[in-house]
Amino acid sequence: MYNFDILDLNETLEIVSLGEKIIYNTDNVKPLSEWVREEIKNYKGPKSYLPHLSSGLKVVNKKVAKEITQGYLGSYIGLSNNVQRNDRGVTLLSSTGVQGNAKVSLSIIPENFQKMLISFSSRKLIEIDWVNEKDEYLAPNEENKFYPQFKCDSLVYSLFNNSSEQSSLRQVEYKDQFWDIKNEFFWMSADRMKTLADNMGYDELYNDARTSPDRHVYKLLFGPENIYEKLSPDAKAVLDKATELVELSMEMRQVMANDENHLNSWDAGYAQLKLVWKEYFPEQFKEFRQLYKNMEDRMRPLVYELGFLMK
């Protein structure tokens, strides 16, 4: 490792010190990009094509690699392994993902689900600047006392980031077929959504949820693992406010739903729901984003504490 002074020019063109920067070698440590692939690296199970998305609502008909479908929950895009691509190269999707012509998505399955969200969070938490853009990500220290909490809170962080493109789509065309894409990241139960729809006379959403099972994230939060009770207070506040907004926005969601936004899907994701929240509930949505920022600011130093990046 090498220590360098960080120098800049102030307004009077004087050289000033902004601190120190450590340049570190990663040859003998496990990179994050390898850690996140461990469960799928040697996967030998069934594979088939799934619709490829470039965003939560946009299907692209491109010939790309096959993806895992047995136990398939979604995909993670994590381009490169450094801070430079955090802004535009890190995404979560409910189906397989593609950027340009790149075959870039990693399959999310139950065995690696939380690891993928941890990786996503560790990258999106860090903002890019000229000092840190080439910093390489490392596998975290899972023995650190703060790791279990980061693991739990990463679930909530990953649901509502602006790069969280998880969505639920119905009858989208891909390679001359029509597909339904479900959102395994949805955090509320099918029964609760049916009740809300029934109270509102929202038949389209009620019928979509009528025979549907609960999604993976709901089971993690409120099933045997009961992650909800393990969340930090600020993460719990974000999730509770999101639930409040779902309940508050049902009427206007019905008004706004169409074949492009697929809001009639009972398990519509944040990429869809925020369209309604921003349009009809701007003050409540502003409160929600502030709660999210509070959680984000508290979690950011843990990226360094847990060893994802070195200071």
N, C-alpha and C positions, 0 to 999 in steps of 0.2 A: 504494500500500500504506500501511496505517496501523498504527502500533504502539500497543497498549493494555497497561496494567498489569493483571495478573490478581490480584484481591483477594478475600480470604475472611475469615471470622471464625474465630478459634481458640476453644479451650474456655473462655477467660475473656472472650469476646466482644470481643477486640481485633482490629482490622483488620490483616491480615498480607498481605504480597506473596508470590505464588506464582510470579512470573516475568512474562514478557511474552508477548503474543499478537499475531501479525501478521494483520490482515484484508486479504485480497488480492482484486484485481479480475481476473476471468477473461475479460473481453470480447475481448481480442486474443490469446488463446492457445487451443489446441485442447483441449477437454475429453476426458477418458477415454472418456466415453460415445460420442463421435464417433469417436475413434481405433479403438475396438473394433468399430465397424460398417463400417469402410472396405471390407472384402472382400465384404460382402454387400449393401451399400447399393444398388447398381445391378444386382443379380443378375437375370438374365432366363431362367434355366434352368427345367427342369421342376419342378413343385410338386405336392404331394398331401397328403392328410390323414394324420396319424400319431396314435397314441394319446396323449392328454394326461395328464400325471402331475402330482399335487400334492405327491408325495414319491416316494421310490424304489420304494415298493411299492403306491401308491394311484393307480388309474386313475380319472379323472373324465370323465364323458360330457357335455361342454359344447361348444356350437357356438362355436368360436374360429377365428382366422385360419389360413390354410394355411401350411405351413412347407416350406422347402427339403428335398428328399429326395435329390437327386443328390449323391452323396458325403457324405451326412448322417452325422454322427458323434455328435450329441447336442445339447443346448441349454444355454444360459447365461442365467440370470435375474440381472439387475443393476439393481434398482429404484433410481430417482433417480440422482444422481451425487455424492452426498455421504456423509459418514461415518455420518449418522443411520440409514441403512437397511442398514448392513453386517451387522447381527446377523440380521435376519429377511428381508431382501430380496435376498440374494445366494446363489444356488444353482447347482449343476450337475446335470443329468439326462441319462439315456441316450435319452430320447424328448423330445417337446415338453413345455413346462411351462406351467402356469397357476396364478395366485394369485387366488382369488376369481373375479371376472369379467374380470380384466385379461388382455389379450393381451401377455404380457410377455417371452416367451422369444426369444432370439436363436439362430439356427441356427449350430451349429459344423460346419465343413467342414475338409478338410485344409489349405486355404489360410489359415485363421485359427485353427487349433486351438491353437497355443501362445500366440497373442495373447489368446485367451479365458481360458486358464489363468493367464496373467500378470495379466490384469485381475481375475479371481477372487481370486488371491493378494493383490494389492495392497489389495483391499478387506477380505478376511477377516483379514488380519494386524493391522489397526488396531482397537483396542477403543474403544468410544464413551464419551465423557464430556461434561460440560456445556461444556467449553472447545472441543472439536474437532468437535462433532456437525454443524455447518453448513459445515465445510470441504469445498470442492469438489475433486474429482479432476481431474487434468490428464494429458495424454498424457506418457509417460515420455521421458526423454532416452536414446534408443537408442544414442548415441555414448559414453555413460558407460562406463568400463572395467569396472564391476560389472554392467552389464546382461546380458551373455551368461551369467554364472553365475546370476543371478536367473531368467533365462529357463529354464535347465535345471532348477533346483531347484523352480521353480513347478509343474513337472509332478508331482513327488512330493508337494509340499504339497497340490495339488488332488485327489490320489487319496484322501487320508485325513483331510480336514477333516470336522468334524461336520456341515457343510452340504454335503458331497459325497454326493449322492443317486443317483449312478450305480448302475444295477442291471441285472440280466439276468432277463427275465421270459418265461415260456412260456405260450402259449395264454390270454392275458388278453382279456376281452371288451371291445370298444369299438365303439360304433355298429353293433351287431348283427353284428359280425365277431369272429373270434378272431385274435390277433396274437402273434407272437414278437418280443420286443425284445432285441437283443443289446447287450452292454456293450463298446464300443470303448475303454474306459478300463482294461480288465484288463491287467495287467502280466506275466503268466506265459504260457508257450506252451501251445498245445493239446496238443502231444505230452507235455509234462511233466504236465499235468493228467490225461491218459489213463493215463500210467504210475502216478501216484498212485492213481487210481481202480481200475485193474487190480490193483494190489497189495493193495487193501483189499476187493476183490470188490464194488465200488460200481458196479453195472451201469448204473443210471440216469444217473449222471454220465458214465461212460465212453461210453455211447451218445450222449449229448448232444454230446460233444466229438469223436466218431468221424470225422465228415466236415466239421468246422468249421475255417475258416481262423484263423490268429492275428489278434489284435486290433491296433488302430492303435497303442496305447501300447506294446505289446510290440515292435512293429516300430521305433518311435522309439527305444526304449531299447537294443535289441540288434541292430537292422538297420544299414544303411549309416551313419546318423548317429551311432550308438553313444553315445547320450546318457548311458547308464549310466556310462561311463568319465569323463564330464565332470561328474558330480554332485559336490557338496561332500561331504566325509566324513560329515557329520551327515545329509544327505539320503540318502546311500547306506545308512547304518545303519538309517534308517527303512524303506526299501524291503526290505532284507535281512531285517529282523525281521518284516515283513508276510509275506514269502515263507515264512519259518520257521513262522509261525502258520498259514498255509494248509496246509502239509504236516503240521503237528502235529494239526490239527483235523479231518482228513478223516473219521475214524471217527465222531466226535460230530456232524459235519455231516450224515452219512448218517442218524443217529438223529433229528436235529432237523428234517430237511427235510420240508416239506409244501407244499400248494398255495397257501399264503399267503406264505411267505417265499421260495419258488422257489430253494432252496439246491441243488436238483439241477441247476441251470444251471451248466455248467462255468466260465463267466466271470462268476459272481456278483460284485457289487461290494462295496465297503466297507460300504455301508448294510445289506447282507445278512450279510456275513461277521462283522461285529462282534457280531451277535446270538449267534453260537456262541462267539466269543472271550470275551465278557463273562460268559457263562453257565458255561462249562466250563474256561476258562483265565484266571482273573482276575489272577493274578500276572504271567503273561507279557503279558497285555493292558496291565496297569499299566506294565510296562517299555516296551512299545511307545509308549504315550501320553507317557511321559517323554522318550523319544527324539524324538518329534514336537514336544514343547514346546521341547526344546533347539534344534531346527532353526528353529522359529517365532520364538523369542526372538532368534536370530542374524539372521534375515531381516528382522525388523520395522523396524530403522532404515533399511534400504535403500529402503523406500517413500518416505522423505524424501530420501535421497541421490540417488535416480533421478528425483525430481521429480514423482512421482504426487501428492504433497501438499507444500505449503510449510510450513515450521516457523513 
